[in-house]
């Protein structure tokens, strides 16, 4: 099998958050909430086909990740393309899906990041996603974010 036909790596992470689906949905999209737990503003009108950006908090206004909103089904499912600005990816941008399901008094949040380039990119994003999703859980449950170790 040629490298072009090999399956693309993917990342899948599920967590349970003591909050409503509506609250977690809000925290995924609200620029001030994402600033608190993701240390970037997520900026978009969140309509299918609209651009979105993962923008630094400093005055530079630099977008570290950009993409297109593919699907929104509030408060259940959000699908985005994901790439660095100007990045040429041979198989197209990667894609991130957020799925929220009520689970008793909690929310089951599953994040799936597909169409990764290779195992190295999978390792790089795995640590980032694990921290962001842990921080989202902490923020939603306590109103405070984890601090970044220096």
C-alpha positions as CSV (number, residue, x, y, z in Angstrom):
1,X,0.0,0.0,0.0
2,X,1.4,3.4,-0.9
3,X,1.8,6.1,1.7
4,X,-0.9,8.1,-0.1
5,X,-3.4,5.3,0.5
6,X,-2.5,4.6,4.1
7,X,-5.1,5.5,6.8
8,X,-4.5,9.0,8.3
9,X,-3.8,9.0,12.1
10,X,-6.6,10.4,14.3
11,X,-7.0,11.5,17.9
12,X,-10.1,10.7,20.0
13,X,-10.6,11.8,23.6
14,X,-13.8,11.6,25.7
15,X,-14.3,13.4,29.0
16,X,-17.2,13.9,31.3
17,X,-18.1,17.4,32.6
18,X,-20.4,18.3,35.4
19,X,-22.3,20.9,33.4
20,X,-25.2,21.2,30.9
21,X,-24.6,20.6,27.2
22,X,-25.7,24.2,26.7
23,X,-23.0,25.5,29.0
24,X,-20.2,23.4,27.5
25,X,-21.4,24.4,24.0
26,X,-21.1,28.1,25.1
27,X,-17.7,27.5,26.4
28,X,-16.5,26.0,23.1
29,X,-17.5,29.1,21.2
30,X,-17.4,32.1,23.5
31,X,-14.1,34.0,22.9
32,X,-13.8,35.1,26.5
33,X,-14.4,31.5,27.8
34,X,-11.9,30.0,25.3
35,X,-9.4,32.7,26.4
36,X,-9.7,31.5,30.0
37,X,-9.1,27.7,29.4
38,X,-7.6,27.5,25.9
39,X,-5.5,30.7,26.2
40,X,-6.7,31.8,22.7
41,X,-9.9,33.4,21.5
42,X,-12.0,31.2,19.2
43,X,-13.6,33.7,16.8
44,X,-16.4,33.0,14.3
45,X,-20.1,33.5,13.8
46,X,-20.3,29.7,14.0
47,X,-22.5,29.3,10.9
48,X,-21.7,26.5,8.5
49,X,-19.4,27.7,5.8
50,X,-18.0,30.6,7.9
51,X,-14.4,31.0,8.8
52,X,-13.2,30.5,12.4
53,X,-9.8,31.4,14.0
54,X,-7.9,30.4,17.1
55,X,-6.5,33.9,17.9
56,X,-3.7,34.8,20.3
57,X,-4.6,36.8,23.3
58,X,-1.9,39.4,22.9
59,X,-2.3,42.5,20.8
60,X,-0.6,40.8,17.8
61,X,-3.9,39.4,16.5
62,X,-2.1,36.4,15.1
63,X,-4.3,33.4,14.3
64,X,-2.4,30.2,15.1
65,X,-5.1,27.9,13.7
66,X,-7.8,28.7,11.1
67,X,-10.5,26.8,9.3
68,X,-14.1,26.6,8.3
69,X,-17.2,25.7,10.3
70,X,-18.5,22.6,8.6
71,X,-21.5,21.7,10.8
72,X,-23.2,23.1,13.9
73,X,-26.0,21.3,15.7
74,X,-26.3,23.2,19.0
75,X,-25.7,21.9,21.6
76,X,-24.8,18.5,20.2
77,X,-22.2,18.7,17.5
78,X,-19.6,21.1,16.0
79,X,-17.4,20.2,13.1
80,X,-14.5,22.4,12.0
81,X,-11.6,22.2,9.5
82,X,-8.2,22.9,11.2
83,X,-4.9,24.1,9.8
84,X,-2.2,26.6,10.3
85,X,-2.7,29.8,8.3
86,X,-1.4,29.3,4.8
87,X,-0.5,25.6,5.5
88,X,-0.5,23.3,2.5
89,X,-1.6,19.8,3.5
90,X,-1.4,17.1,0.8
91,X,-4.6,15.5,2.1
92,X,-6.5,18.7,2.9
93,X,-7.0,20.3,6.3
94,X,-7.5,18.1,9.3
95,X,-11.0,18.1,10.9
96,X,-12.1,18.4,14.5
97,X,-15.5,17.1,15.7
98,X,-16.9,18.0,19.1
99,X,-19.8,15.7,20.2
100,X,-21.8,16.5,23.3
101,X,-24.2,14.0,24.8
102,X,-26.1,14.3,28.1
103,X,-24.9,11.6,30.5
104,X,-27.0,11.7,33.7
105,X,-26.2,15.0,35.4
106,X,-23.1,15.5,33.2
107,X,-22.1,15.9,29.6
108,X,-20.0,13.4,27.7
109,X,-17.7,15.4,25.4
110,X,-15.9,13.5,22.7
111,X,-13.3,15.3,20.5
112,X,-12.2,13.6,17.4
113,X,-9.3,15.1,15.3
114,X,-8.9,13.3,12.0
115,X,-6.8,13.6,8.8
116,X,-3.5,14.2,10.7
117,X,-0.4,14.1,8.6
118,X,1.5,11.4,10.5
119,X,2.4,9.9,13.9
120,X,4.5,12.9,14.8
121,X,1.6,15.3,14.4
122,X,-0.6,12.9,16.4
123,X,1.9,13.0,19.3
124,X,2.0,16.9,19.1
125,X,-1.7,17.4,19.2
126,X,-2.4,14.7,21.7
127,X,-0.7,16.6,24.6
128,X,-2.4,19.8,23.6
129,X,-5.9,18.4,23.3
130,X,-5.5,16.5,26.6
131,X,-4.6,19.7,28.5
132,X,-7.2,21.8,26.8
133,X,-10.0,19.4,27.5
134,X,-8.9,18.9,31.1
135,X,-8.8,22.7,31.5
136,X,-12.3,23.0,29.9
137,X,-13.6,20.5,32.4
138,X,-12.0,22.3,35.3
139,X,-13.3,25.7,34.0
140,X,-16.8,24.5,33.5
141,X,-17.0,22.8,36.9
142,X,-15.2,25.4,39.0
143,X,-15.2,28.7,37.1
144,X,-11.4,28.7,37.3
145,X,-8.8,27.5,34.8
146,X,-5.7,25.5,35.5
147,X,-2.5,27.4,35.4
148,X,0.2,26.7,32.9
149,X,3.4,25.4,34.6
150,X,6.4,27.6,33.9
